[in-house]
Amino acid sequence: MNTITDFKITTDFSHIKPTDTQYLKGGLRDFFLYRDLGVAEATKGRVIAHLVKANLPPENGTGWHFHVAEFQIVIMMKGWARFMYEDKPTLVAAGDCVHQAPGIVHYLFDYSPDMEYLEIVGPADFSTVDAVGPCEIPPVTPWK
């Protein structure tokens, strides 16, 4: 890409308002709801952006896994979530931004009832691979 015209040809303008898309089931995890932000279509599959929020209390969490992706960013908008990144427990609270390095083995095992985060991943059709975890998972916090 050498000119602004080259860039505009490969992506589209997108503007999604809160009333344009709904939180839906059917994403990667059945205990979360997902709201598509239109970025995958606008970038022709280069990037996906969606809001993810808690739908059900944590039971077994996500399990150990990693993503086959070039990059992944999680920005916690509300509440909190507890992750294991390899063998390191990590509390991600509202306002925090996490860059999940490509291929990092992780486990989201606990979260607040009001948890909501923005996830941005490239490419949009990234895959998730189950993995063997390096350690035990701490106990979850029961919802009241």
N, C-alpha and C positions, 0 to 999 in steps of 0.2 A: 504494500500500500504506500503510494507516494503522494497522494493528494487526498483532500477531504472527500472528493467525489468517489474515490476508490473505497473509502471507509463506509460511506453512506450506502453503497451498493450492497455491502455484505451484512448490514444490520438494518433494523427498522426502528422507528420511534415507538415507544410504548409508554403509556400513562394509565396505570390502574388505580382506581379509587376504591376505598373500602367497600362500597356497595357494588362494585363490578364483579367481584368473585366471592365465593362463600368458603367457609371452612368445611372440608369434606373428609370423610373416611376414605380408605383405599390407598393411602400412601404406603411408605415403607413399613410403618409400624401401626398395628391396629389400635394401640392405646393412645395414639396421637391423632389430631386433626390437622389437615394441611390446607393452606390457602395459597394458591398459585398467584404469582405476581406478574405473569406475562413475559418474563425475561427470556425463557427458553425459546418461545416463538420469535421474539424480537431479535434474538442473537443467532437464529437458525441453529439452535442446539448447542451453541458454544458454552452457555452458562444457564443454570437454573437458579431462581431465587423464589423461596416460598417462606411463609410464616408457618411455624409449627407450634401447636399448643397441646397441653395435657388434656386428655379426654377421660382417662380412667386412672385409678391409683396404680403406682408401680407394683408389680408383682415380681417378675423375673427380669425386668429391664430389657435392654436391647440384646444382651448376650455379647460375648467377645466377638469383634469383627473389625474389618478395615474396609476402606473404600478404594476402589480403583478409580482415581480421579487425579487431575493435575493440581487442583487446589480445592480447599473447603474452608469456609469461614462460618463460624457460629457467633451471632451477636445476641446475647440474652436481653430481651426486651422487658420481660416481667418475671418476677419470681426467681427461682434458682433451680439448678440441676447439679447432681453430683456424678462425676465421671471418673473412671479409671483411665488414665492415659499410660499404657504399658503398666508399670507397677506403681504409678504415682496417683494417689487420690487427689482430685481437683474439684473444688467448689466453684461453679460458674454462676455468678449472681447478676441481677439486673444491671446493665451498663457494661458488662464485661464482653470482650471480643476474644475469641479463640481462633487461631489459625491451626487447623488440624493438618499437620504435615502429611503429604501423600504416603499412604501405606501404614500410618501409625495404628497400632492395635489399640482399640479402646472399647469402653463399655459404659453406657449411660445407665446407671442402676437406681437412681433416686431423683425425685423432683417434687416441687411444690405444686399444689392444685392449680395455682395461677400461672404456672410456667408457660412462657411464650418466647420463642426465639426466631430470629431471622437466620436462615441458612442459605448460603450462596455457594454453589458448587460448579466446577467446570471439569469436564463437559456435562451437559444437562442429562445425558443418559449414562451417568456414572453407575458402577455396579458396587454391590456390597458382598463381601466374602466373609463367611464365618471363620473364626480363628480360635486357636487354643490360647487361653489366657495365661499370663505369667504369674498370677497370684489369685488369692481368694478375694471376694467382694465383701466390703463392709455391709452391715445390716442397713435396711431402708428405714425411713422415718414414716410410721403409719399416718395416713390422713385421718383427721378427726371430724 
